[in-house]
Amino acid sequence: MGKKINKTDRMAVITKILVENPKKIFTLNYFSEILNSAKSTLSEDIDVIENVFSEFELGEINSISGAAGGIYYNPKLTDSQIDNICDELCDLINDKSRIIPGGYVYMNDIFYNPNILQKIAKSLANPYLDKKIDYVVTIETKGIPLAIMTANILNIPMIVVRKKARLTEGTTIQMNYLTGSSKRINTMALPKRSIPKGAKVLFVDDFMKAGGTAKGVNDLMSEFEAEVVGIAVVMSTKEPEQKIINNYYSLLEFDGIDEKEEKINIYRRKNNN
Amino acid sequence: MGKKINKTDRMAVITKILVENPKKIFTLNYFSEILNSAKSTLSEDIDVIENVFSEFELGEINSISGAAGGIYYNPKLTDSQIDNICDELCDLINDKSRIIPGGYVYMNDIFYNPNILQKIAKSLANPYLDKKIDYVVTIETKGIPLAIMTANILNIPMIVVRKKARLTEGTTIQMNYLTGSSKRINTMALPKRSIPKGAKVLFVDDFMKAGGTAKGVNDLMSEFEAEVVGIAVVMSTKEPEQKIINNYYSLLEFDGIDEKEEKINIYRRKNNN
């Protein structure tokens, strides 16, 4: 279309395209073509969006200069936004109707709700937004929706480690590992072609107890000559305090259920390392 | 903040909030408070966004009048946008390096890529955007990322049917069903509290052959007194032409692999019923 469009219209179009594609880089040329506007004009538009996003704490608009350069929406949260999300999540979890005999807590409605997952995924991705990471890795099944939402925020693909090899996925590397808490032997499997040598991955899961699964994924990644550069979980248990793995980022801390008082002990985790 | 903000700034803020939350309804009061602007002014802003979205085929801004009313972003695609997504997908799939011995096609990189999933999910959700649907239902494992992305587009929760009951999910209804093609008996399980009576669900999956799984999910939903109001899959096989279930929406049609010619026969499906 040959028609020029005005500034308010350009605001809506540019914001829409950027926000719907977090961390995806768009060139000024791209916007110049669809909006039939000069790059200098668009630069000014983008400055306006950048400033208003910053003022209203709606995330960042970042620029990359040079030949491969462009702009992208970086869905950063402030510390207090993350704290609020964690507090909301604790309120949601700490509901005695969630208690399942055996000391479990029913959470499917939380981990399968895209609205809530969006907030959790943004909070989990936050420390990794500016790091060089190639894949989000998770293990089936419950963590998958969270992992794909986190991968979407980071604009990188996801890899799902299976609990056994599948015929339909081709040649697979299978490995045994020891769960950290119950000391059972489990199996992990991943198709050979899933991940290239040298890849940097972020392991994402809903829950971490002793860290046996995270350690297993770490070992599996070594088999692929890939490297785990971060471990991010929604909840970690207070006990054992000393996990099998060292560094991990966890939003909440779970300290068991008080079955007599019908209370689920879940708190925002402080001092993430 | 007491400061009034100008129209270009308001455009960016309103667009950002609407687009990041597809199908979520926001009141004018909400925007009036955060933007410190009169509702009449905001109505005009929203008209501008609505018009420019329509002009650039970026989806719709819809209004609901009345006490529970407000506005929302409806991520509709045009027919030709869906056709383009399907053609892109066919090009991506029809790559001989994907062929796995046994007649399988490797597709993890597609179904675990959030960028591609966004497009597929929007296409799958498209016929259901204006229907009354309460849940997206899928069965573990491969369809989960697609299902949560589709649920996100529709702004409804997802339910994952498991292949066996889990201790951690409480009382579970378990059911046997017959796969449609190989006539094996498989199991489906779903926690009792997952889904309320009378719920309307959309079944989403990556692949459909004879439709045995879809039929199984249909029967399982009957056990819960819930109703399957739609079946949406990315790919359905050409054979058997007569599926066990009647109405389904499928983006692509798969007609097997020509192993000698190393060709994967995949096409955009016409005449969805």
Interface residues (C-beta under 8 A of the other chain):
Chain A: I5 K7 T8 D9 M11 A12 V13 T15 K16 I17 V19 E20 N21 K24 I34 D45 V48 I49 V52 F53 E55 F56 L58 I100 P101 G102 Y104 Y106 N108 D109 Y112 N113 P114 N115 L117 Q118 E140 T141 I144 P145 I148 M149 A151 N152 N155 I156 P157 M158 I159 V160 R162 L167 T168 E169 G170 P191 R193 S194
Chain B: I5 K7 T8 D9 M11 A12 V13 T15 K16 I17 V19 E20 N21 K24 I34 D45 V48 I49 V52 F53 E55 F56 L58 I100 P101 G102 Y104 Y106 N108 D109 Y112 N113 P114 N115 L117 Q118 E140 T141 I144 P145 I148 M149 A151 N152 N155 I156 P157 M158 I159 V160 R162 L167 T168 E169 G170 P191 R193 S194
